[in-house]
């Protein structure tokens, strides 16, 4: 398989999914809309394709666009990526199918509040400080099952203040690219 053999973070196993077709359809909706992080090579991919190779049964493979190396951010240490506890799930938005964001709560009877995706991203984004914006990325293991019938995506975020070897210009460029992609969801 070449590239994927060198970067195991870009080969996701779908074996454990009870509704594999539903999971693959769900994740395809995020292709080039959410950036993908690989800790193995410390890179963020903003331009990629998702494949399901027949010879690699029950695997999803993320292939960065080889003609767009400028769409890859290098030298992103694993310490700069943290879990958010936020999950994107399919659901009903008004009277049609859409995407929801599950936001964890520390108080009250409910552990999560589920809201339309764009509303949730805006609310969470506004609750963060300008120097620590919400910059969601996906990584291996983030495609999960909420229950036996519902796929979901756990979000990680980039901590710009942890990118000490990057200039302010590089950090700002990364922030803008991730936020631009979010606007396409």
N, C-alpha and C positions, 0 to 999 in steps of 0.2 A: 504494500500500500504506500510505501514511500514516506511522504511527509507525515502522515498520521502515526507511522511507526516511531518517528522521532519525537512526537509530541502526544503522549497518551491522554493529555488533558482535552484533546479535541476529538476523542473517541468516547462516546457515551453509550453505556450498556442499557438496553431497554428490556432486558430479560425479565426483570421483576415486575413489570407493568401488567396488570390484569387486562387493561383496555389499551393495548399497544397502539392500535390504529388511532384511537382518540388522542393519545399522547403525542403521536407523530403529527397529526393534523394540527393540534394545538401549538406545538413548538414551531412548526413551519410558519405560523402567523407572526413570528417574532424575528424571522430572518432579516438581518440588516436593520432592524429597528432597535434591538438591544445589543450593545457591544458585548463581546465575549472575552473573558480573561483566562489566560493560561499561566499558572504559577510555575510550571516546569520550565518555561522559557522566558518568564516575566514579560509577557506581551499582552496588549489589548488589541483585539481585532475589531475594526469598525466596518469592514467590507468583506463579506464571506458568504459562502453558500453552505446549505445543509444538505447532506446526501444520506441515503440509506442503501449502501452497496449490497447487492445480492450475495456476494461472496462473504460478506461480514454480516451474516444473519443476526437480526435483533440488535443492531448497532446503528447509532447515529454518528455521522462524521461531519465535523465542521472543517471546511476548507477555505482558508483565507484566499482572497483574490490575488493570484501571483502577479497580475499586471498592475496592482495598486499597492506597492510597498509603502507608499506615503500614508496609507490608511491604517498602518500598524504602529502602535506606540510601544517603544522598547524600554527596557530597564525599569519596569514597574514591579517593585518588590512585593512579596506576599503580605508583608506587614501593612502595606498601603491599602489592602482590600479587607473589608470587614462585613460580616453578616448583618443584615438589617432587621430580620424577623418579618419582613414584608413578603407577601405572596400574591402573585397575579393568578386569578382563577377565572374560568369561564362562568358566565351566569346571565341572569336577566337584568338588563338595564332598561327600565321603563317597560315597554311592551315588545322589546326585541332582544335577541341574543347579543351579548357583549362581553366586556372584560371588567372584572372587579378587582379591587385591591383589598387584601385582608391586612388590617393594621392591628398590631398587638396592643393590648391595654393592660396596665399594671393594677388597675383598681376596678371595682365593680364586679358584677356577677359574670359578665362576659369576658373571655380572654381576648377576643378579637372583635373588631368592628369591620364590616364589609361595606365598601362604598364603590361607586363607579371609578374605574381606573384613573382617568384624568383628574377627577375631583380629589381622589386620594393622593395622587402624586403631588398635586398643587398644595394640599393641606400639609403633607409631610415636608415638602420642600420649604414651605413658609415657616415651619417650626424649627428649621435648622438655621445656623448662623451663616452669613455670607462666606466665611472662610472654611466652612465645612458643609458645602451643599450636598444634596442628594444626587449622586452620580451613579445610577444603577448599572451593574454589569452582571452577566451570567457566567457561571463557571461549572465545570463538571460536578454533577451531583445536585444541581439546582432544579433540574426537571424531576418532579416527584409526583406521587399520587396523594392527593388530599384524603381521598377515600378510594375504595375499590372502583369507583365509577368516574372520578374527577381528577384530571391531571392539573398540576399547578407548577408555577415557577417561583422559586425562592430568589430573592434579589440580594446581591451583595452591593456594596458601594465603595467607590474609590475615595480615599482620604488624601486630598491634595497636599495637606501639610506633611504627609509622610514621604512625599516625593522630593526629598532633600537634594538629590543629584540633578534635578530638573530645574530649568530656569522658570521664572514667572511666566514668560511667554509660552513655554511648552505646557505648563500646568493650565494656563488659560485656554490654550488650543484644545487640550484634552477635555476640559470642562465644556467648551462650546460644542465640540463634536458629539459628546454624549448627550447633552441637552438637545441638540438638533435632532438626533435619532429619536429621542423620547417624544418629540413633537409629532413623529410619524406614527405613533401607536394609535 
